Amino acid sequence: MLFSDQEAIPIREKVQVSSLVERIKEHIHVELEACAAEEHGENRYVTEADLHRPGLALAGYVELFTYQRIQIIGNTESKFLKNLDDKSRKEAFEKLVSFEIPVIFLTDGNVLTKELLKLADDREVPVFKTCMETTKFMYLVRDFLEDFFALQTMLHGTMVDVYGIGILIAGKSGLGKSEVALDLVERGHRLVSDDVVMLTKKSNVLMTSATEMNKHFMEIRGLGVIDVMSMFGIRSIRYQKRLEVVLELSLWDDTQKINRTGLDHDTVDILGTTIPLIHLPITPGKNITVIAEVIAMNYLLKHYGYDAAEAFQKKVKRHIAEKKTRFEMPKRAVEYFEGDFE
């Protein structure tokens, strides 16, 4: 499976201001009050995830003014405007709204004078205010927009949360990916998506989810479609999970190269992000479910600074360095058996 060849879903290029305001209220629970030109939000669009504070633009420097972004007027900009005389304040704000600004948000409970709001109305620039502090508001809105404009793709596989580690079980159809996931769910782990996995890149993190159609449903060959949530309860599913490991299943082939020590770390590139890749050949009697649990626990150990393969290699090298010229029987792990004969 060549994940690097996976094409990204076309990126969304813009969002209507009126739609954005409603989504902010609904998804990140920010109270917004319309101050000016609310009806013109249907004709204004946001095209970038970045936000801008127009301090320099209000001061008169507009050569590098990124007017196409959302404009945030916080305490600094509000105090600057209040310290200007009436004429200068009007000229500064009029120059600001002369650009095709999509929307202005007033944060920290700041307000504009009726005269300035009239200028925004005349220029059809929507203005909204919130009592939320500027830094927090900008963080939430930027995160929401990064998600909206993020790269996305769809992958064939089954996504599970095992001990808090997001594992994508990949491989050809018919190898038993869903059956492994079902066994993991039965053991107390959680299903994210079966068969089709939606993948979104936020910053340098890959987030996964099911599609609206297949969430918490699973297809078991010979049995049909089952509802995992109804069968195993709400604890058996989750709607989103970060992708941390790809487990690729394949049929056993004597010619294929298999990692025996764990010192070689394979990776796969998905949407420009490097993810650890584990190739696991399937043979009769191999318990893939337990191996998936071990993969998750081993990933956690590495995350906290312990690599079993490297620790074992150091032990072998130390033994070789201390070995005498004559042959010696290897020492047993227990120096003295304490009468435990069971």
C-alpha positions as YAML, in Angstrom:
chain: A
units: angstrom
residues:
- id: 1
  name: MET
  ca: [0.00, 0.00, 0.00]
- id: 2
  name: LEU
  ca: [1.56, 3.25, -1.10]
- id: 3
  name: PHE
  ca: [0.21, 5.87, 1.29]
- id: 4
  name: SER
  ca: [2.45, 8.51, -0.30]
- id: 5
  name: ASP
  ca: [0.47, 8.11, -3.54]
- id: 6
  name: GLN
  ca: [-2.77, 8.93, -1.77]
- id: 7
  name: GLU
  ca: [-4.29, 12.06, -3.28]
- id: 8
  name: ALA
  ca: [-5.58, 14.80, -1.01]
- id: 9
  name: ILE
  ca: [-9.20, 15.83, -1.21]
- id: 10
  name: PRO
  ca: [-9.41, 19.31, -2.79]
- id: 11
  name: ILE
  ca: [-8.90, 21.90, -0.07]
- id: 12
  name: ARG
  ca: [-11.82, 24.14, 0.79]
- id: 13
  name: GLU
  ca: [-10.87, 27.59, -0.45]
- id: 14
  name: LYS
  ca: [-13.22, 29.88, 1.45]
- id: 15
  name: VAL
  ca: [-15.95, 30.12, 4.07]
- id: 16
  name: GLN
  ca: [-18.79, 32.63, 4.13]
- id: 17
  name: VAL
  ca: [-18.53, 35.07, 7.05]
- id: 18
  name: SER
  ca: [-22.14, 34.50, 8.10]
- id: 19
  name: SER
  ca: [-21.54, 30.74, 8.06]
- id: 20
  name: LEU
  ca: [-18.28, 31.14, 9.99]
- id: 21
  name: VAL
  ca: [-19.99, 33.15, 12.71]
- id: 22
  name: GLU
  ca: [-22.64, 30.47, 13.15]
- id: 23
  name: ARG
  ca: [-20.02, 27.72, 13.25]
- id: 24
  name: ILE
  ca: [-18.01, 29.62, 15.87]
- id: 25
  name: LYS
  ca: [-21.11, 29.90, 18.03]
- id: 26
  name: GLU
  ca: [-22.02, 26.24, 17.55]
- id: 27
  name: HIS
  ca: [-18.68, 24.45, 17.64]
- id: 28
  name: ILE
  ca: [-16.43, 26.52, 19.93]
- id: 29
  name: HIS
  ca: [-19.25, 28.07, 21.97]
- id: 30
  name: VAL
  ca: [-18.24, 31.71, 21.70]
- id: 31
  name: GLU
  ca: [-20.93, 34.32, 22.19]
- id: 32
  name: LEU
  ca: [-20.85, 36.86, 19.35]
- id: 33
  name: GLU
  ca: [-22.95, 39.99, 19.08]
- id: 34
  name: ALA
  ca: [-23.44, 41.73, 15.75]
- id: 35
  name: CYS
  ca: [-22.44, 45.42, 15.81]
- id: 36
  name: ALA
  ca: [-22.47, 46.45, 12.15]
- id: 37
  name: ALA
  ca: [-23.21, 45.16, 8.61]
- id: 38
  name: GLU
  ca: [-24.30, 41.71, 9.81]
- id: 39
  name: GLU
  ca: [-26.40, 41.19, 6.68]
- id: 40
  name: HIS
  ca: [-23.34, 41.65, 4.45]
- id: 41
  name: GLY
  ca: [-21.67, 38.57, 5.98]
- id: 42
  name: GLU
  ca: [-23.23, 36.52, 3.19]
- id: 43
  name: ASN
  ca: [-21.17, 38.45, 0.63]
- id: 44
  name: ARG
  ca: [-17.85, 38.34, 2.50]
- id: 45
  name: TYR
  ca: [-15.53, 35.33, 2.60]
- id: 46
  name: VAL
  ca: [-12.60, 34.22, 4.75]
- id: 47
  name: THR
  ca: [-9.85, 32.55, 2.69]
- id: 48
  name: GLU
  ca: [-7.06, 32.10, 5.27]
- id: 49
  name: ALA
  ca: [-6.66, 30.46, 8.66]
- id: 50
  name: ASP
  ca: [-4.35, 33.22, 9.91]
- id: 51
  name: LEU
  ca: [-5.75, 36.18, 11.82]
- id: 52
  name: HIS
  ca: [-4.44, 39.75, 11.95]
- id: 53
  name: ARG
  ca: [-4.37, 42.60, 14.46]
- id: 54
  name: PRO
  ca: [-4.41, 45.88, 12.50]
- id: 55
  name: GLY
  ca: [-2.39, 48.05, 14.87]
- id: 56
  name: LEU
  ca: [0.02, 49.35, 12.23]
- id: 57
  name: ALA
  ca: [-2.81, 49.84, 9.72]
- id: 58
  name: LEU
  ca: [-4.68, 52.03, 12.21]
- id: 59
  name: ALA
  ca: [-1.46, 53.98, 12.74]
- id: 60
  name: GLY
  ca: [-1.32, 54.64, 8.98]
- id: 61
  name: TYR
  ca: [1.17, 52.03, 7.71]
- id: 62
  name: VAL
  ca: [-0.68, 49.84, 5.21]
- id: 63
  name: GLU
  ca: [2.05, 48.67, 2.80]
- id: 64
  name: LEU
  ca: [2.12, 45.19, 4.37]
- id: 65
  name: PHE
  ca: [-1.48, 45.17, 5.58]
- id: 66
  name: THR
  ca: [-2.95, 41.67, 5.19]
- id: 67
  name: TYR
  ca: [-6.50, 42.96, 4.85]
- id: 68
  name: GLN
  ca: [-7.78, 39.65, 3.42]
- id: 69
  name: ARG
  ca: [-7.53, 38.04, 6.86]
- id: 70
  name: ILE
  ca: [-9.92, 38.29, 9.80]
- id: 71
  name: GLN
  ca: [-9.13, 41.49, 11.70]
- id: 72
  name: ILE
  ca: [-9.01, 41.41, 15.51]
- id: 73
  name: ILE
  ca: [-9.40, 44.64, 17.49]
- id: 74
  name: GLY
  ca: [-8.38, 44.01, 21.08]
- id: 75
  name: ASN
  ca: [-7.36, 46.20, 24.02]
- id: 76
  name: THR
  ca: [-4.28, 47.68, 22.32]
- id: 77
  name: GLU
  ca: [-6.11, 48.77, 19.16]
- id: 78
  name: SER
  ca: [-9.13, 50.04, 21.13]
- id: 79
  name: LYS
  ca: [-6.99, 52.17, 23.46]
- id: 80
  name: PHE
  ca: [-5.07, 53.53, 20.50]
- id: 81
  name: LEU
  ca: [-8.33, 54.66, 18.86]
- id: 82
  name: LYS
  ca: [-9.64, 56.16, 22.12]
- id: 83
  name: ASN
  ca: [-6.46, 58.22, 22.54]
- id: 84
  name: LEU
  ca: [-6.96, 59.87, 19.12]
- id: 85
  name: ASP
  ca: [-9.04, 62.99, 18.64]
- id: 86
  name: ASP
  ca: [-12.37, 62.61, 16.83]
- id: 87
  name: LYS
  ca: [-11.03, 63.59, 13.42]
- id: 88
  name: SER
  ca: [-7.92, 61.37, 13.58]
- id: 89
  name: ARG
  ca: [-9.95, 58.44, 14.92]
- id: 90
  name: LYS
  ca: [-12.40, 58.70, 12.03]
- id: 91
  name: GLU
  ca: [-9.61, 58.98, 9.44]
- id: 92
  name: ALA
  ca: [-7.71, 55.99, 10.89]
- id: 93
  name: PHE
  ca: [-10.76, 53.71, 10.95]
- id: 94
  name: GLU
  ca: [-12.00, 54.94, 7.57]
- id: 95
  name: LYS
  ca: [-8.66, 54.01, 6.05]
- id: 96
  name: LEU
  ca: [-8.92, 50.57, 7.64]
- id: 97
  name: VAL
  ca: [-12.40, 49.76, 6.29]
- id: 98
  name: SER
  ca: [-11.53, 51.09, 2.84]
- id: 99
  name: PHE
  ca: [-9.90, 47.69, 2.26]
- id: 100
  name: GLU
  ca: [-11.89, 44.55, 1.40]
- id: 101
  name: ILE
  ca: [-11.83, 43.23, 4.96]
- id: 102
  name: PRO
  ca: [-13.93, 40.06, 5.42]
- id: 103
  name: VAL
  ca: [-14.89, 40.70, 9.04]
- id: 104
  name: ILE
  ca: [-13.80, 42.54, 12.20]
- id: 105
  name: PHE
  ca: [-14.04, 40.97, 15.65]
- id: 106
  name: LEU
  ca: [-13.93, 43.14, 18.78]
- id: 107
  name: THR
  ca: [-12.56, 41.13, 21.72]
- id: 108
  name: ASP
  ca: [-12.35, 41.59, 25.50]
- id: 109
  name: GLY
  ca: [-15.70, 43.40, 25.49]
- id: 110
  name: ASN
  ca: [-14.30, 46.35, 23.55]
- id: 111
  name: VAL
  ca: [-16.69, 48.58, 21.61]
- id: 112
  name: LEU
  ca: [-16.48, 51.11, 18.79]
- id: 113
  name: THR
  ca: [-18.24, 54.45, 18.70]
- id: 114
  name: LYS
  ca: [-21.45, 54.82, 16.71]
- id: 115
  name: GLU
  ca: [-19.55, 56.94, 14.21]
- id: 116
  name: LEU
  ca: [-17.03, 54.18, 13.53]
- id: 117
  name: LEU
  ca: [-19.71, 51.52, 13.31]
- id: 118
  name: LYS
  ca: [-21.51, 53.72, 10.77]
- id: 119
  name: LEU
  ca: [-18.33, 53.76, 8.67]
- id: 120
  name: ALA
  ca: [-18.20, 49.93, 8.81]
- id: 121
  name: ASP
  ca: [-21.87, 49.79, 7.81]
- id: 122
  name: ASP
  ca: [-21.30, 52.12, 4.87]
- id: 123
  name: ARG
  ca: [-18.33, 50.01, 3.70]
- id: 124
  name: GLU
  ca: [-20.31, 46.77, 4.28]
- id: 125
  name: VAL
  ca: [-17.67, 45.38, 6.64]
- id: 126
  name: PRO
  ca: [-19.30, 43.07, 9.24]
- id: 127
  name: VAL
  ca: [-18.34, 43.80, 12.85]
- id: 128
  name: PHE
  ca: [-18.97, 41.44, 15.79]
- id: 129
  name: LYS
  ca: [-17.95, 41.65, 19.42]
- id: 130
  name: THR
  ca: [-17.22, 39.13, 22.15]
- id: 131
  name: CYS
  ca: [-16.28, 39.34, 25.83]
- id: 132
  name: MET
  ca: [-13.65, 36.61, 25.41]
- id: 133
  name: GLU
  ca: [-10.04, 37.70, 25.87]
- id: 134
  name: THR
  ca: [-8.10, 38.31, 22.68]
- id: 135
  name: THR
  ca: [-5.46, 35.59, 22.97]
- id: 136
  name: LYS
  ca: [-7.96, 32.83, 23.73]
- id: 137
  name: PHE
  ca: [-10.38, 33.97, 21.03]
- id: 138
  name: MET
  ca: [-7.65, 34.08, 18.39]
- id: 139
  name: TYR
  ca: [-6.41, 30.61, 19.41]
- id: 140
  name: LEU
  ca: [-9.88, 29.06, 19.14]
- id: 141
  name: VAL
  ca: [-10.79, 30.71, 15.84]
- id: 142
  name: ARG
  ca: [-7.40, 29.96, 14.26]
- id: 143
  name: ASP
  ca: [-7.65, 26.31, 15.33]
- id: 144
  name: PHE
  ca: [-11.15, 26.08, 13.87]
- id: 145
  name: LEU
  ca: [-10.03, 27.63, 10.57]
- id: 146
  name: GLU
  ca: [-6.95, 25.39, 10.37]
- id: 147
  name: ASP
  ca: [-9.32, 22.44, 10.61]
- id: 148
  name: PHE
  ca: [-11.67, 23.91, 8.00]
- id: 149
  name: PHE
  ca: [-8.89, 24.57, 5.48]
- id: 150
  name: ALA
  ca: [-6.85, 21.46, 6.35]
- id: 151
  name: LEU
  ca: [-5.58, 18.85, 3.90]
- id: 152
  name: GLN
  ca: [-7.75, 15.75, 3.91]
- id: 153
  name: THR
  ca: [-7.73, 12.33, 2.31]
- id: 154
  name: MET
  ca: [-9.42, 8.93, 2.61]
- id: 155
  name: LEU
  ca: [-7.59, 5.68, 3.36]
- id: 156
  name: HIS
  ca: [-8.63, 2.03, 3.16]
- id: 157
  name: GLY
  ca: [-8.13, 0.39, 6.53]
- id: 158
  name: THR
  ca: [-9.43, 0.12, 10.06]
- id: 159
  name: MET
  ca: [-8.60, 2.70, 12.70]
- id: 160
  name: VAL
  ca: [-8.53, 1.72, 16.39]
- id: 161
  name: ASP
  ca: [-7.53, 3.27, 19.70]
- id: 162
  name: VAL
  ca: [-5.42, 0.77, 21.64]
- id: 163
  name: TYR
  ca: [-4.31, 1.91, 25.11]
- id: 164
  name: GLY
  ca: [-4.65, 5.49, 23.88]
- id: 165
  name: ILE
  ca: [-2.47, 4.93, 20.79]
- id: 166
  name: GLY
  ca: [-4.06, 5.44, 17.37]
- id: 167
  name: ILE
  ca: [-3.26, 2.45, 15.14]
- id: 168
  name: LEU
  ca: [-4.31, 2.21, 11.51]
- id: 169
  name: ILE
  ca: [-4.61, -1.45, 10.51]
- id: 170
  name: ALA
  ca: [-3.91, -1.56, 6.77]
- id: 171
  name: GLY
  ca: [-3.47, -4.24, 4.13]
- id: 172
  name: LYS
  ca: [-5.27, -5.90, 1.24]
- id: 173
  name: SER
  ca: [-8.96, -6.74, 1.42]
- id: 174
  name: GLY
  ca: [-9.83, -10.04, 3.04]
- id: 175
  name: LEU
  ca: [-6.85, -10.25, 5.42]
- id: 176
  name: GLY
  ca: [-9.01, -9.83, 8.52]
- id: 177
  name: LYS
  ca: [-8.50, -6.17, 9.47]
- id: 178
  name: SER
  ca: [-12.07, -5.80, 10.71]
- id: 179
  name: GLU
  ca: [-11.90, -9.07, 12.64]
- id: 180
  name: VAL
  ca: [-8.74, -7.88, 14.43]
- id: 181
  name: ALA
  ca: [-10.47, -4.59, 15.28]
- id: 182
  name: LEU
  ca: [-13.56, -6.45, 16.53]
- id: 183
  name: ASP
  ca: [-11.39, -8.61, 18.77]
- id: 184
  name: LEU
  ca: [-9.69, -5.45, 20.12]
- id: 185
  name: VAL
  ca: [-13.08, -3.88, 20.84]
- id: 186
  name: GLU
  ca: [-14.14, -7.03, 22.68]
- id: 187
  name: ARG
  ca: [-10.99, -6.68, 24.81]
- id: 188
  name: GLY
  ca: [-11.94, -3.13, 25.81]
- id: 189
  name: HIS
  ca: [-10.30, -1.01, 23.12]
- id: 190
  name: ARG
  ca: [-12.11, 1.45, 20.86]
- id: 191
  name: LEU
  ca: [-13.08, 1.59, 17.21]
- id: 192
  name: VAL
  ca: [-12.63, 4.83, 15.27]
- id: 193
  name: SER
  ca: [-13.51, 3.71, 11.75]
- id: 194
  name: ASP
  ca: [-13.79, 0.55, 9.73]
- id: 195
  name: ASP
  ca: [-12.98, 0.16, 6.02]
- id: 196
  name: VAL
  ca: [-12.91, 3.88, 5.15]
- id: 197
  name: VAL
  ca: [-10.85, 6.27, 7.28]
- id: 198
  name: MET
  ca: [-11.05, 10.05, 6.87]
- id: 199
  name: LEU
  ca: [-7.69, 11.64, 7.56]
- id: 200
  name: THR
  ca: [-7.12, 15.36, 8.26]
- id: 201
  name: LYS
  ca: [-3.77, 17.09, 8.69]
- id: 202
  name: LYS
  ca: [-3.79, 19.77, 11.39]
- id: 203
  name: SER
  ca: [-0.42, 21.48, 11.90]
- id: 204
  name: ASN
  ca: [1.85, 18.41, 11.67]
- id: 205
  name: VAL
  ca: [-0.62, 16.02, 13.27]
- id: 206
  name: LEU
  ca: [-2.81, 13.55, 11.41]
- id: 207
  name: MET
  ca: [-6.30, 13.23, 12.87]
- id: 208
  name: THR
  ca: [-8.60, 10.39, 11.81]
- id: 209
  name: SER
  ca: [-12.33, 9.81, 11.93]
- id: 210
  name: ALA
  ca: [-15.05, 7.80, 10.26]
- id: 211
  name: THR
  ca: [-17.27, 9.20, 7.55]
- id: 212
  name: GLU
  ca: [-20.77, 10.33, 8.46]
- id: 213
  name: MET
  ca: [-22.07, 7.18, 6.78]
- id: 214
  name: ASN
  ca: [-19.92, 4.49, 8.42]
- id: 215
  name: LYS
  ca: [-19.30, 5.83, 11.93]
- id: 216
  name: HIS
  ca: [-19.47, 3.04, 14.55]
- id: 217
  name: PHE
  ca: [-20.54, 0.49, 11.90]
- id: 218
  name: MET
  ca: [-18.36, -2.47, 10.90]
- id: 219
  name: GLU
  ca: [-18.53, -5.11, 8.17]
- id: 220
  name: ILE
  ca: [-17.60, -8.67, 9.12]
- id: 221
  name: ARG
  ca: [-17.33, -10.95, 6.08]
- id: 222
  name: GLY
  ca: [-19.82, -13.77, 6.27]
- id: 223
  name: LEU
  ca: [-21.80, -12.00, 8.98]
- id: 224
  name: GLY
  ca: [-22.56, -8.60, 7.48]
- id: 225
  name: VAL
  ca: [-22.76, -5.13, 9.00]
- id: 226
  name: ILE
  ca: [-22.87, -4.71, 12.77]
- id: 227
  name: ASP
  ca: [-23.37, -1.64, 14.97]
- id: 228
  name: VAL
  ca: [-20.42, -1.63, 17.36]
- id: 229
  name: MET
  ca: [-21.82, 1.11, 19.60]
- id: 230
  name: SER
  ca: [-25.17, -0.63, 20.07]
- id: 231
  name: MET
  ca: [-23.52, -3.99, 20.64]
- id: 232
  name: PHE
  ca: [-20.60, -3.06, 22.93]
- id: 233
  name: GLY
  ca: [-21.69, 0.32, 24.32]
- id: 234
  name: ILE
  ca: [-20.51, 3.91, 24.00]
- id: 235
  name: ARG
  ca: [-17.09, 3.04, 25.49]
- id: 236
  name: SER
  ca: [-16.30, 0.89, 22.44]
- id: 237
  name: ILE
  ca: [-16.05, 3.80, 19.98]
- id: 238
  name: ARG
  ca: [-14.58, 7.23, 19.56]
- id: 239
  name: TYR
  ca: [-15.22, 9.72, 16.77]
- id: 240
  name: GLN
  ca: [-11.68, 11.05, 16.39]
- id: 241
  name: LYS
  ca: [-8.13, 9.90, 17.14]
- id: 242
  name: ARG
  ca: [-4.62, 10.95, 16.25]
- id: 243
  name: LEU
  ca: [-2.79, 8.56, 13.90]
- id: 244
  name: GLU
  ca: [0.43, 7.37, 15.56]
- id: 245
  name: VAL
  ca: [1.26, 3.94, 14.09]
- id: 246
  name: VAL
  ca: [0.43, 2.15, 10.84]
- id: 247
  name: LEU
  ca: [0.20, -1.65, 11.15]
- id: 248
  name: GLU
  ca: [0.31, -3.20, 7.68]
- id: 249
  name: LEU
  ca: [-0.84, -6.81, 7.46]
- id: 250
  name: SER
  ca: [0.35, -9.10, 4.65]
- id: 251
  name: LEU
  ca: [0.41, -12.79, 3.79]
- id: 252
  name: TRP
  ca: [3.55, -14.66, 4.77]
- id: 253
  name: ASP
  ca: [6.18, -14.83, 2.04]
- id: 254
  name: ASP
  ca: [9.51, -16.56, 2.66]
- id: 255
  name: THR
  ca: [11.27, -14.07, 0.40]
- id: 256
  name: GLN
  ca: [10.13, -10.92, 2.18]
- id: 257
  name: LYS
  ca: [12.44, -9.14, 4.59]
- id: 258
  name: ILE
  ca: [11.08, -9.16, 8.13]
- id: 259
  name: ASN
  ca: [12.31, -6.96, 10.98]
- id: 260
  name: ARG
  ca: [13.58, -9.42, 13.62]
- id: 261
  name: THR
  ca: [15.22, -7.08, 16.15]
- id: 262
  name: GLY
  ca: [13.19, -3.87, 16.05]
- id: 263
  name: LEU
  ca: [16.33, -1.82, 15.41]
- id: 264
  name: ASP
  ca: [15.20, -0.93, 11.88]
- id: 265
  name: HIS
  ca: [12.43, 1.64, 12.04]
- id: 266
  name: ASP
  ca: [10.29, 1.80, 8.90]
- id: 267
  name: THR
  ca: [8.14, 4.85, 8.28]
- id: 268
  name: VAL
  ca: [5.48, 5.95, 5.83]
- id: 269
  name: ASP
  ca: [4.76, 9.44, 4.51]
- id: 270
  name: ILE
  ca: [1.11, 10.49, 4.63]
- id: 271
  name: LEU
  ca: [0.25, 14.05, 3.53]
- id: 272
  name: GLY
  ca: [3.82, 15.08, 4.26]
- id: 273
  name: THR
  ca: [3.84, 13.65, 7.79]
- id: 274
  name: THR
  ca: [6.11, 10.74, 8.78]
- id: 275
  name: ILE
  ca: [4.37, 7.91, 10.66]
- id: 276
  name: PRO
  ca: [6.00, 4.72, 12.10]
- id: 277
  name: LEU
  ca: [5.18, 1.68, 9.94]
- id: 278
  name: ILE
  ca: [5.16, -1.94, 11.11]
- id: 279
  name: HIS
  ca: [4.98, -4.79, 8.57]
- id: 280
  name: LEU
  ca: [3.31, -7.82, 10.08]
- id: 281
  name: PRO
  ca: [3.14, -11.07, 8.06]
- id: 282
  name: ILE
  ca: [0.14, -13.28, 8.86]
- id: 283
  name: THR
  ca: [0.66, -16.97, 9.59]
- id: 284
  name: PRO
  ca: [-1.74, -19.58, 11.05]
- id: 285
  name: GLY
  ca: [-1.98, -19.29, 14.82]
- id: 286
  name: LYS
  ca: [-0.53, -15.80, 15.06]
- id: 287
  name: ASN
  ca: [-2.53, -13.66, 17.51]
- id: 288
  name: ILE
  ca: [-2.71, -10.29, 15.74]
- id: 289
  name: THR
  ca: [-4.86, -8.80, 18.50]
- id: 290
  name: VAL
  ca: [-2.26, -9.35, 21.20]
- id: 291
  name: ILE
  ca: [0.49, -8.13, 18.88]
- id: 292
  name: ALA
  ca: [-1.51, -4.92, 18.26]
- id: 293
  name: GLU
  ca: [-1.69, -4.40, 22.03]
- id: 294
  name: VAL
  ca: [2.05, -5.00, 22.33]
- id: 295
  name: ILE
  ca: [2.70, -2.52, 19.51]
- id: 296
  name: ALA
  ca: [0.74, 0.12, 21.43]
- id: 297
  name: MET
  ca: [2.53, -0.58, 24.72]
- id: 298
  name: ASN
  ca: [5.92, -0.64, 22.99]
- id: 299
  name: TYR
  ca: [5.12, 2.72, 21.37]
- id: 300
  name: LEU
  ca: [4.31, 4.13, 24.82]
- id: 301
  name: LEU
  ca: [7.59, 2.80, 26.22]
- id: 302
  name: LYS
  ca: [9.53, 4.46, 23.40]
- id: 303
  name: HIS
  ca: [7.58, 7.66, 23.96]
- id: 304
  name: TYR
  ca: [8.77, 7.66, 27.57]
- id: 305
  name: GLY
  ca: [12.37, 6.97, 26.60]
- id: 306
  name: TYR
  ca: [12.79, 3.19, 26.74]
- id: 307
  name: ASP
  ca: [13.53, 1.17, 23.59]
- id: 308
  name: ALA
  ca: [13.66, -2.59, 24.28]
- id: 309
  name: ALA
  ca: [15.55, -3.36, 21.05]
- id: 310
  name: GLU
  ca: [18.27, -0.82, 21.85]
- id: 311
  name: ALA
  ca: [18.48, -2.00, 25.47]
- id: 312
  name: PHE
  ca: [18.93, -5.62, 24.33]
- id: 313
  name: GLN
  ca: [21.56, -4.60, 21.75]
- id: 314
  name: LYS
  ca: [23.57, -2.78, 24.43]
- id: 315
  name: LYS
  ca: [23.38, -5.85, 26.65]
- id: 316
  name: VAL
  ca: [24.66, -8.11, 23.84]
- id: 317
  name: LYS
  ca: [27.54, -5.74, 23.02]
- id: 318
  name: ARG
  ca: [28.52, -5.51, 26.67]
- id: 319
  name: HIS
  ca: [28.52, -9.31, 26.95]
- id: 320
  name: ILE
  ca: [30.69, -9.67, 23.83]
- id: 321
  name: ALA
  ca: [33.14, -7.09, 25.15]
- id: 322
  name: GLU
  ca: [33.46, -8.93, 28.50]
- id: 323
  name: LYS
  ca: [33.60, -12.45, 26.98]
- id: 324
  name: LYS
  ca: [36.79, -14.44, 27.64]
- id: 325
  name: THR
  ca: [38.76, -16.22, 24.92]
- id: 326
  name: ARG
  ca: [37.73, -19.72, 26.11]
- id: 327
  name: PHE
  ca: [34.21, -21.03, 25.62]
- id: 328
  name: GLU
  ca: [31.78, -20.53, 28.48]
- id: 329
  name: MET
  ca: [28.28, -21.81, 28.95]
- id: 330
  name: PRO
  ca: [25.81, -18.95, 29.01]
- id: 331
  name: LYS
  ca: [24.67, -18.00, 32.50]
- id: 332
  name: ARG
  ca: [21.12, -18.75, 33.48]
- id: 333
  name: ALA
  ca: [18.81, -15.88, 34.35]
- id: 334
  name: VAL
  ca: [18.38, -17.15, 37.94]
- id: 335
  name: GLU
  ca: [21.52, -17.69, 39.99]
- id: 336
  name: TYR
  ca: [19.88, -19.84, 42.69]
- id: 337
  name: PHE
  ca: [16.64, -21.80, 42.54]
- id: 338
  name: GLU
  ca: [14.91, -21.23, 45.86]
- id: 339
  name: GLY
  ca: [13.10, -24.53, 46.05]
- id: 340
  name: ASP
  ca: [10.28, -23.57, 43.70]
- id: 341
  name: PHE
  ca: [9.54, -26.93, 42.09]
- id: 342
  name: GLU
  ca: [6.05, -26.30, 40.65]
...
